[in-house]
Amino acid sequence: MSGPTGWNFDNSFARLPAVLFAPAEPARFRAPRVSILNYRLADELGLSCGDPADAATAAVFAGQVLPAGAEPIAQAYAGHQYGHLTMLGDGRAILLGEQIAPSGKRFDIQLKGAGRTMFSRNGDGLAGLGPMLREYIISEAMHALGIPTTRSLAVVTTGETVYRNTPLTGAVLTRVAASHIRVGTFEYAARRDPEVLRALADHTIARHYPEISADGSERYRRFLVAVIDRQAALIARWQHVGFVHGVMNTDNMAISGETIDYGPCAFMDAYDPATVFSSIDAHGRYAYGNQPAIAQWNLARFAETLLPLLDPDADTAIGLATAALQQFPATFERAWLAGMRAKLGLETEEPGDAELVAALLDWMHAARADWTNTFRDLGAMLDPSNAERAAADRYRQPAFAAWHARWLERLGREGRPLSSAAARMATANPWAIPRNHRMEEALAAATGEASFGLGAAKTDPLAAVHRLLAVLASPFKPDAAAAAYAEPPPPTTSCYRTFCGT
């Protein structure tokens, strides 16, 4: 038994000032077993994982055996959680190191649910199988949708029981990220020695923004602008697919521009900008429609940390930071509107496009139209052979008919065949997303809370998970055999609720 091979570790974060991390040791687990392995991602990382039944493979992904070159640490960070600053850190995650892939790219390899660290406070540092599988599925779905994201390499069960509201099967997720440096990391560093902040900023620029070649204060101003631009583009991508992160605290905003932390997240079914899934977001702070504004708020906290680097004069530094932050709404709007044009098959720009989109969204909200399927239906309606799509009752409403006529007129002004617009829409609008009810079926089967889910077999509790992953791997290529995965949930009076998994 050899376990995964091909490790090529470096530990650049561990060479930063020691206040930014603490040595950590994964907990001892009784009987690790591999639940799922991401062989495609392993190949990208230059790893050969071998047989998932190999005990040595499970031992590595449970942290029982460390890969050569690993220097396990827990990272320190702060975070504005629901608007209130808290000192935090990796309370249940251990960074093994940075894998240098054959492409030359650097990736953090982190074990989530690997036990207590010095930042665990009163927590046990452990994780349950359901939340770890949930992160695996949704992060891989986001990757397939083309949205920057952390990814999941493996989930192993530990042979231990984790106690939350009910006993859970213990599990460890291996998370892969461009890095785990967050806005909260800078909030933590800014409250230490000024040179700690500068060292973190220089490290982050070299790792994620090497194109920034300026020196002095201009270097950090450009860094701030670059982070703002990436976050604006990322949040726009979330909005395009109806993704609700659910816990947009500053410790969950990665400086790399990747989506991080798949706790109480979910995808909208019926369009409603007030959509909230998180069980603890009682006032809708992180609702779907609030995500752009919250991103700007988080970025303001990031800008505050950089003030000492922007200029020695406080007023000048604040002016520079304010000017950069004021660009966020326009930058987001451009990215969002460009994506919405693609979702409607448009290639050119016209002044009335934003209003055209807004009118559609107003109708969708009033009609409780499904976010994902509405855009697929619109594309299908451009083909006369799909007339049955237009026959649905909601598309017979006068308000929709009036909007539809405007949209066709707008398409006509581009002078392209409607088939060209339909083809553009097919590449911009997924047919498959991680529907909440399908997620719950798969996870219930995997964790033993149900005997089986859609596509599962009683002899393989993970069959439904694998089937769902297969569907989500090709979100823009409809599969008639998997049409049930595109169906919204049946009407219900209860609201879908998600939990952070801690």
Beta strands, then each sheet from edge to edge (+ up, - down):
strand 1: 9-10
strand 2: 21-23
strand 3: 33-37
strand 4: 73-75
strand 5: 78-81
strand 6: 84-87
strand 7: 93-100
strand 8: 106-112
strand 9: 151-163
strand 10: 167-177
strand 11: 243-244
strand 12: 266-267
sheet 1: 1+ 7- 8+ 10- 9+ 3-
sheet 2: 2+ 4-
sheet 3: 5+ 6-
sheet 4: 11+ 12-
end
